[in-house]
Amino acid sequence: MAAGTQISVEEYLHTVYRPDCDYVDGVVEERNLGERDHSWIQGRLVAFFLARFKESGVAALPEWRFQTKPTRFRIPDVVVTRGKPDEQILTKPPLLCIEILSSEDRVSRTNLRIQEYLDFGVPVVWLVDPAERRVWVYRKNGMEEAKDSVSLDGTDIAVPFSEIFD
């Protein structure tokens, strides 16, 4: 599809993209992914949360589409929710969105995604950098870098860096 080509929400939702793409105000936007480090960390984070689902009630799903506005759909690398959601496309803010940087990601584009999540009502966003082995935590009131582990707001769940990075 040519860059900037406008399509309807209905066409976007009924078209298969490989890999899946975001949809921003009529334009399909490709996402950077597919590198080993990105996939490995994504899998580790999903496995960490799912292994604790029965005790915590918190679930993690990879690349789950959610609608942030009537004409905007985003696909975070990992979405964390309380319980097993009953929607095929998420329309309510999850507990957490996790973005994992790929080598081709640009700071400006990543920051726009994070701001959109926060504006939608997601209380916290984690940005994971596999190359630097760092995690930043974004909230409406600012950003901070996590050290050694990262905690999920509103829960007693903390993810040690040893569970994220090899």
C-alpha positions as CSV (number, residue, x, y, z in Angstrom):
1,M,0.0,0.0,0.0
2,A,1.4,3.4,-1.0
3,A,2.4,5.7,1.9
4,G,-0.3,8.2,2.7
5,T,-3.1,6.2,0.9
6,Q,-6.4,6.8,2.8
7,I,-8.6,3.8,3.7
8,S,-11.6,3.4,5.9
9,V,-11.7,1.9,9.4
10,E,-13.8,-0.9,8.0
11,E,-11.2,-1.7,5.2
12,Y,-8.4,-1.6,7.8
13,L,-10.2,-4.0,10.1
14,H,-11.0,-6.4,7.3
15,T,-7.6,-6.5,5.8
16,V,-4.8,-8.9,6.9
17,Y,-1.4,-7.2,7.3
18,R,1.8,-9.2,7.9
19,P,3.1,-8.0,10.2
20,D,0.0,-6.2,11.6
21,C,0.0,-2.5,11.2
22,D,-1.3,0.5,13.1
23,Y,-4.1,2.7,11.7
24,V,-3.9,6.4,12.2
25,D,-6.6,8.7,10.9
26,G,-7.1,6.8,7.6
27,V,-3.4,5.8,7.0
28,V,-2.0,2.3,7.6
29,E,1.4,2.6,9.4
30,E,3.9,-0.2,9.5
31,R,5.5,-1.1,12.8
32,N,9.1,-2.0,13.3
33,L,9.5,-5.5,14.7
34,G,10.8,-9.0,13.9
35,E,14.3,-8.8,15.2
36,R,15.5,-11.6,17.5
37,D,16.2,-9.3,20.5
38,H,12.8,-7.6,20.2
39,S,10.9,-11.0,19.9
40,W,12.9,-12.6,22.7
41,I,12.1,-9.8,25.2
42,Q,8.5,-9.7,24.1
43,G,8.2,-13.4,24.7
44,R,9.9,-13.2,28.1
45,L,7.6,-10.4,29.3
46,V,4.4,-12.2,28.1
47,A,5.6,-15.5,29.8
48,F,6.5,-13.6,33.0
49,F,3.0,-12.2,33.4
50,L,1.1,-15.3,32.2
51,A,3.0,-17.6,34.6
52,R,1.6,-15.4,37.4
53,F,-2.0,-15.0,36.0
54,K,-3.7,-17.4,38.4
55,E,-2.3,-15.7,41.5
56,S,-2.3,-12.1,40.3
57,G,-5.2,-11.9,37.9
58,V,-3.0,-9.9,35.5
59,A,-2.6,-11.1,31.9
60,A,-0.2,-10.1,29.1
61,L,-1.0,-10.4,25.5
62,P,1.4,-9.7,22.6
63,E,0.5,-7.4,19.8
64,W,-3.2,-6.9,20.7
65,R,-4.9,-4.3,18.7
66,F,-6.7,-1.5,20.6
67,Q,-8.7,1.5,19.6
68,T,-7.5,4.8,21.1
69,K,-9.9,7.0,19.1
70,P,-12.6,6.4,16.5
71,T,-10.0,6.5,13.7
72,R,-6.9,5.3,15.5
73,F,-5.9,1.7,16.2
74,R,-2.5,0.9,17.8
75,I,-0.8,-2.4,18.4
76,P,1.6,-2.3,21.3
77,D,4.2,-5.0,21.6
78,V,2.7,-6.2,24.9
79,V,-0.7,-5.2,26.5
80,V,-1.2,-6.0,30.2
81,T,-4.7,-6.2,31.6
82,R,-6.5,-7.2,34.7
83,G,-8.3,-10.5,34.0
84,K,-9.0,-12.0,30.6
85,P,-10.6,-9.3,28.5
86,D,-13.8,-10.1,26.6
87,E,-13.2,-7.9,23.6
88,Q,-11.5,-8.9,20.4
89,I,-10.3,-5.4,19.9
90,L,-9.6,-3.6,23.2
91,T,-11.6,-0.3,23.6
92,K,-10.8,0.4,27.2
93,P,-7.4,1.4,28.6
94,P,-5.3,-1.5,29.8
95,L,-3.1,-1.5,32.9
96,L,0.1,-1.2,30.9
97,C,1.4,-1.0,27.4
98,I,4.9,-2.1,26.7
99,E,6.9,-1.0,23.7
100,I,10.2,-2.7,22.8
101,L,12.6,-0.7,20.7
102,S,13.8,-2.1,17.4
103,S,17.0,-0.9,15.7
104,E,14.9,1.2,13.2
105,D,12.6,2.9,15.7
106,R,12.8,6.7,16.0
107,V,12.5,8.5,19.3
108,S,10.0,11.0,17.9
109,R,7.6,8.3,16.5
110,T,7.9,6.2,19.7
111,N,7.2,9.3,21.9
112,L,4.0,10.0,19.8
113,R,2.8,6.4,20.4
114,I,3.5,6.6,24.1
115,Q,1.7,10.0,24.4
116,E,-1.3,8.6,22.6
117,Y,-1.5,5.7,25.0
118,L,-1.3,8.0,28.0
119,D,-3.9,10.4,26.5
120,F,-6.2,7.4,26.0
121,G,-6.0,6.6,29.7
122,V,-3.3,4.0,29.9
123,P,-1.8,4.7,33.4
124,V,1.7,3.6,32.6
125,V,3.8,2.7,29.6
126,W,7.1,0.8,29.7
127,L,9.7,1.4,27.0
128,V,12.3,-1.4,26.8
129,D,15.6,-0.9,24.9
130,P,17.2,-4.3,24.2
131,A,20.4,-2.9,23.0
132,E,21.0,-0.7,26.1
133,R,19.3,-3.1,28.5
134,R,17.3,-0.2,29.9
135,V,13.6,0.4,30.8
136,W,11.9,3.7,31.0
137,V,8.5,4.2,32.7
138,Y,6.2,6.8,31.4
139,R,3.2,8.3,33.2
140,K,1.1,11.4,32.7
141,N,3.3,13.3,35.1
142,G,6.6,12.3,33.5
143,M,9.2,9.7,32.8
144,E,11.8,7.8,34.9
145,E,14.3,5.1,34.2
146,A,13.9,1.9,36.1
147,K,16.9,0.3,37.8
148,D,17.3,-3.5,38.3
149,S,13.5,-4.1,38.2
150,V,10.3,-2.4,37.0
151,S,7.0,-2.4,39.0
152,L,3.5,-2.5,37.6
153,D,1.6,0.4,39.2
154,G,-1.4,-0.7,41.3
155,T,-0.1,-4.2,41.8
156,D,2.6,-6.0,43.8
157,I,4.2,-7.2,40.6
158,A,7.8,-6.3,40.0
159,V,9.7,-7.6,37.0
160,P,13.4,-8.1,37.7
161,F,15.7,-7.1,34.8
162,S,17.0,-10.7,34.9
163,E,13.5,-11.8,33.7
164,I,13.7,-9.3,30.8
165,F,17.3,-9.4,29.6
166,D,19.6,-12.4,29.3
